[in-house]
């Protein structure tokens, strides 16, 4: 059966019962602007899936744009700037699509989208020259794949797009060439090809390979499932249903009160519930709730939601604040020890080095206070002496100081709150995980 929209309020309210929560899936769509035709690909997918009407509904959220992956904004500027979003359902699951900006100037926006995702779809171009440009050192294909892994995405789908291009013509040789070039880098990031990766040939322009299986006359060498069938059959993630409520704030705005947006990471929340906003410990009350832009009475893990809060002004909330249960407030800190992998950085890094850290929904200026030890990549052994510096492709444990107090947690206790990236001069230079919150 084709995917369908849940359009009525009654349908939305039905879907707020706990049986729904484990079926929520967030898809982050990312890739270089030259590669992907994000909007073409996904609008074609939705047209083919009888979901095109969703693009006629204007979002009332902060983004103030058509939620179908910013579909019509591409005609104005040609690039997605904010993280566009759309929603659809199949018989098995409820999907939220997050279209992450592909242009390098908007990578911080892409980080916000990836941080909410369960599944990432990296769209690359098979067209001669375009794949090579995006995948060269410093290209957006590499950085987006890296950020998807750092954000904790469990499964990465690589859609090899533009297979219908005259320079490609559904060539198995070109498909394998693109796949073999990107696979070593994805392995280096920590993706397991057997469990974590799926490659698929598609055409965003014609919609081939999205809803229906590719015809044998067009592509005789690929007989796998089409895109929508494949994501529908992926196993759902286990959610912390019985844990205390916790939601990092991705965005905030004023609309007859203070409204915050984010993805529920654990627990449930109901209208009228009392919560606190960390790190300031501000008590608030849930006034209204929206899931996928429809008002509901309760929400659960995995849902992308909007919450109208009583007890706080909009200017007193910042992205990266965490809405949580008063009995289990999110941990806060300013200094922490972390294991950091230096991915791409020309110069050495010493104590005193500064960068911008992205952790869950926070972007914070940080400084390396001290280098504690190096870790051998092959053996995992720690050096016995403190290093004077760390360089590209090395792994180190270091003490990091934030400019202010933020919400964070040990990676082993709460991965979503304990993994981060470091960016400098517009590039992602390192990924890391929090080992210990010092103060």
N, C-alpha and C positions, 0 to 999 in steps of 0.2 A: 504494500500500500504506500502511496505517496505521502511524504511529510505534510503536516497540516499546521495551520495557525490556531492558537488558542485565543480567540478574539473576544469572547464575552466575559463580562465580569464574573458571571456565575462559574464559568469554566476556570477562571483564574483562582477564585476562592476555593473551588474543589481541589485545585492543585497545591494548596498550601498545607494539606495534611502531611504528616511525617512520611507516609509511604512514597511521597514524591521525591524526597530530598536526595536519596541515594542515586536518583536517575538524572540529576542535573549535571550537565557537562559544559564547561566553558572552553571555547576554541579561540586561540589567538592566531590571527592570520598575519604573517609577516614576510618580509622580503624586500629586496631593493626596488626602488621606483621603476627602474628600467626593465625589471624582470617580470613584473607580476600581473599587471592589469587587475589588481585586487578586485576593483569594483565590477569590472567586466566578468571576471571569473565567478564571483559570488552572486552577482545579480543574475547571471545565466543559470547558476545552480538553483537559485530560488525560483526563477521563472520556470525551470524544468520541474520544480518540485511543487508547483501550484502554491507558491508562497509570495508571489510578486506583490500582492496587495499590501504587504507590510511596508513597502517603501512609500506608500501614500500617507502613512501615519507619522505626523511630525512629533518628535520627542519633546517632552516638556522639561527635560533635564538640563543640566548646566551646558551640555554640548550644543543645545539649540540647533540641531541639524537632523536631517533624515537619518533614522537609526540604521537603515540598511547600509552599513559600512560606509557612511558618508557618500552614498552612491552619486548624488547629483552635485556634490561639491567638486568632484573631479572635473566637471565642465567649467568651473570658475577658475580654479588655480592649478588643477592637475595633480594635486598631492593631498593626502589625508594628513591633517595637522593634529587633531585630537584623536582619541581612540573611539572610532565609530562602533556602534553595537546594534545587533539585530537578534531576534529570537524566533525559534521555530521548534516544532514538535514532530516526533515520529511516534509510531505505536509503542516504542520502547523508552524513549528519552525526551528530555526537554533540553534544548541547546541554546546557549547564548554565544553569538559570534562577536569577537572583539577584533576589529580591523586596526592593526597597529600601523602607525606611519612608517613609510619606507624610506623617506628622505633622511639623510644623516643629521640634518639640523634638528630633527624631532625625535631622535633616539630616546631622550628622557621620557617622552610621552609613550613610546613603545614599551619602555620598562614597566610603566603603570599597567598597560594592557597585559603584558606577559605575566605580571605578578598575580593576576586574577585567573589565569588560565589553567585548565587541566590537560588540555591537548593543544599542541602548537602545530600549525600548518605552515611550513616554510615553502614559499612559492618561488621557484627559480625558472629562468628562461632557457629553453633549448636553442633559441635563435643564435646563430653564429655570432660570436663576439660579445653578446650580452651576458652570457653566463660567465665568461672569462673576466669581464670587467667587474662584476659583482663579487666574484670569488677571489680576486687578487687580494694580497695583503692590504688591509685597510678598507676593503670593500664591505658593503652593507650586508651581504649574504653571510659572511663569517661572523660579523658582530651580532646579527639577529639570532643566529643559531646558538651562539655563546650565551646571549641573554636569556633565551628560552630555557637552556639547561640550568643557568644560575637561578632562574625564577622557580625552579622545581617542577617544571613540566615533565610528566611521566612518559609521554609518548610524543614523538616528533614524526609528523607526516611530511614527506618531501614531495610536493607536486611539481613535476617537471612540465612546465606550461609551454604554450606556443608550439606544441608538437605538429600543428597543422601548417606552420610557417613554410614558405617556399624553400627556405634554406635547410629545412629539416625533413618535411614530408613523412612524418611518423617513422623516422629511421631508428631502428633498434641500435645501430652502431652509435648514433649521436646520444641516445638515451643512456646507454651504458657508459659512454665517455663522461657525461655529466655526473652520473652516479659514482663512478670510480674516482673522479677527481675530488668529490666532496666527502666521500666516505671516510678516508683517513682522518680528516679534520674533525668529523663528528665523533669518531672513536676517541680522538685525543681529548675531546670535551667530556667524555664519560658516557656517551650513548652506546648501549649494547646493540649492535646491528640485528641480533637474533630476536631481541625482546622489545627494544625501544624505538626502532626505526621502521618506517614503511615508505617505499618509493612507488610513485604512480604517475603514468603519463596522462596528460589531459590537454584540452584546449579550452581556455576561458572564452575565446571568441565564439566558438561554435557550441560549447557546452558538452562536447564529447568526453566521456569518461567521468562525468560528474554524477548523474543520476542513473543512467543506463550503462550496461556493460558495452565496452568498445566493440564495434562490429568487426568480425574477422576479416572482412574485405578491406577495412581501414588499417587495423593493427593486429595482424595475425599472431604476433609474438607475445602479446600480453593478454592473458585470459583471467586476470584477477578481478575482484569486486570493484565496482565504481565507488567514487568518493563517499557519497551519502550512505550507501549500504555498509561500507567499511566502518565509518565512525559510529554508525548505529549499533554495530555488533561488538564494538570494543567493550571490555568489562568496565563497569562503573567503579569509581574510587570509593573506598571505605571512608565514611565521614564520621567525625566525632559527635554523634548525636547526643550522647549523655554528658558531654563535657560542658564546662561553663561557657556562656556566650562570649564570643570575641570577634570583632570586626575592625580591621585597620581602615581608616578613612582615606579614600582615594581622592575625593573632591568634596567641596562644600559650596553652597550658594544660599541666597536669601529669596524665599518665596512665601510670603505671609508667615514668616518664621524662619528658623534655621533648619536647613535640609543638608544631610550628609549622605555620601554615596560610598559603597564599598562591597566587598565580597565577604560573606559570612564564613569564617574559618572553622568555627566550632560552636556547638550548642544551638539553642533555639531562642527566639525573641518574639514577644507578643505585644500587641498594642496596649499601652498603659503601664508597661513594665518600667521599673526604676533601674537605671544603669549609671555607670560613671565613665567619664571621658578622661583617659590618661594621655600624657603624663601629669596633667594638672589636677587630677582627682576631682573634677567638676561633676557634681551630681546632676543627672538629667532624667527626664521622663519621656518615653516614646509616645508621641502624639498621633502620628500617622505612619503607615508602612506601605511601600510599593515594591512589588517584585515584577521586573520586566514592564515597568510603567503602568501596572494595574494595581489598584489599591487592594491590600490583603489585610488579614488580621494577625497572621503569624508567619514567620520565616524560619528557615533552617539552613544547615551547612551546605555550602556550594552555591547558594543563590547570590546573584548580583542585585543589590537592593538600594532603595532610597529610604531614608528615615527622617521624618520631621521631629525635631527635639524641642522640648520645653525646658527652660532653665538655663539657657546659654545663648549668647548672641553670636551671629555668624562670624564677626571679626575675631572672636575668641577661639575659633576652631582653625586648625591648620591640617593640610594633608599629612598623613603619618601619625596623627593622633589615633588612639585605639579606643573604640567603644566596647565596654566589657562589663561583666557581672561584678557588682560591688564586693561579693564574697571571694572573688578570684581576680583581682586587678592585674592587668598586664605589667610585666616587669619593666622597670626603667633603669637607665644608666647613662653614664657619660664616658667612662673609660672601660675598655674590654680587651681581652686577648683573643686573637683570631688566627686561624690558619689561612694563608693567602697564597694564591697561585698567580704569579706574574705572567700574563699572557703576551702582551705586546707593548714594550716600552723601550725606547732607544737608549735612554740613559739609565744609570744605576739609581736605586732608591735607598736612601739613608734615613736615619732618625731626623725628624724635622720636615720630612716630605709631606706636602699637603695635596689633597684631592677631594673630589665630591663622592660621597658614598650614597648608594641607593640601596635601601634595605626595606622590604615590603613596600609601603607607599611613601617612605621618607626619603628626601634628598637633603643631605647634611654635609657641611664642610667638616673634614676630619684631618688630623695630623698624626703621623707615625711618631709615637713617643719613644719607642725602643724596638730594636730587633732582638728577639729572644734566641732563636735558633733556626737553622736550615733543616729541611726534611728531604732525605734522599727519595727521589721519585720511584725508584725501583724497589728499594728495600724497606722504605718507610722509617729508616733509622734517623734519629735526631743528632745534629752536630753537638759536640760537647763544649764548644766555645761559641761565644756570641759573634755573629757575623758583623762586619763593619758596613756591609751593603748587601743588597739583593738585586738581581737583574732578571732579564727576560728568561722565561722557561724554568725559573727556580720556584721552589715552594718554601715558605718561611712561616714561622709563628712570630707574630709581632703584637706589640701593645699599641692600641689606637685610641686617640682621644677625640671626642666629638666637640663641636663648638657649643652645643647645648645638650640638655638632657633629652633623650629620646626613648621610645619604647623598643625593646629588643629582648631576645631570649637566647639561651644556648641552643645551638642547632640540633643537638641530640634530643632535646626536650620538645622543641616546637620548630621544625624546619622552616616553616613559612615566616617565622619571626627572626630567624637566625642565619639566613643566607644573604649575601650582599655582593654588589659590584663596586669597583672603584673606577671613576672616570676622570680624565685629565685632558685638557685642550680638545674637548669634543670627541674623545675616543675612550672606549672601555679598555682599561689597561690591566685589570686584575679582577679575579673573583675570589670570594672567601666565605668562611663560615665562623660564627661566633663560638668560641670554646668556653669562655668564662667571662661573666660580667664582674668587673673589679670594683667599680663604684659608680 
